[in-house]
Amino acid sequence: MRVSSDAPETADGVPFAAEVNTAIRAARAGGDEVRRHYATAGGSDPRPKADGSPVTAADLASDASIRAVLGDAFPEDAILTEEGADDPARLASRRVWIVDPLDGTKQFVARTGDFDVLVALVLDGLPVVAAAHHPPSGRTVSAVAGHGAWADDGPGTPRRPLRFAPAPPATPLRVVTSIWYGAPTSLPTLARVAARGGFPPPPTLDTGLAPRYWATPTGDTDPTDRPFDAFLGWVPSGWMAGGEWDLVVTDLIVREAGGVCTDLWGRAHRYNKPTARNVGGMVIASDPASHDRLLVAVAPDRPEPPPDPPSR
């Protein structure tokens, strides 16, 4: 049975209640820093990291704020963030917080408003708590494994359950992909998949996959409220793309709202791996039947699966 919409606010009968409250608090604290920098003339001051991606003062301030909240609440837990030095000691920990202090730095710099703060707790390689905060709007989407997902529009606003309505089986799926998960190299393959699956070739997002894209104002009682039904990430080179911090929050929130998130072979993603990268592409859908349709469509084009990635 799913708990009531105020479940993350109470510890009664809800596992990880303290953890999800902490995740929400940490994501909002990071969001406060992001908003503060966004409002200043020098807030978007990118400089390249070693991998060529940009980092700003806002990324670093958000990272520090989130670390402070998590460290104060759960000092024994390990922390893995995009902007922090990776400590291999995390591999010995069952509990690891995985954080993207500013998901969408390029969008932040371009001042599009399309960026988020992502915080998740992983237990034995699987996410159990997730919170995604959108600094421009104040919206937060959260989830607890086995107990559902919720969305709110800021502190003090009602928290509503998030539950996906299935995509209509008689209509073509609305599928998208992203420049961060294989496109444009993957587009010829995805066109073949689309032809097999009976849906249009997927358009390409120039962002990642923010959980709020799925969190409609009506609670998704009508599937046309959401911008798409499914997401395909086809990573042709080395079967790795994006950091674990880019996917883990969306993974849990989608699954707790009734959707499915796997790799191209239908396997659950694992986290806290020695190399903290997403492995095996991704198939994400709003409901199990749509996910099954996509797996059938991708099967003829996918190679032999890579080995199950080690965790911890």
PyMOL commands that set and color helices and strands:
alter all, ss='L'
color gray80, all
select helices_A, chain A and resi 7-9+17-38+57-73+88-92+105-110+179-181+187-197+211-213+223-225+244-256+288-301
alter helices_A, ss='H'
color red, helices_A
select strands_A, chain A and resi 47-48+54-55+78-81+95-103+116-123+126-134+139-144+148-152+160-162+175-178+204-205+230-233+240-243+260-262+277-279+282-285
alter strands_A, ss='S'
color yellow, strands_A
deselect
rebuild
show_as cartoon
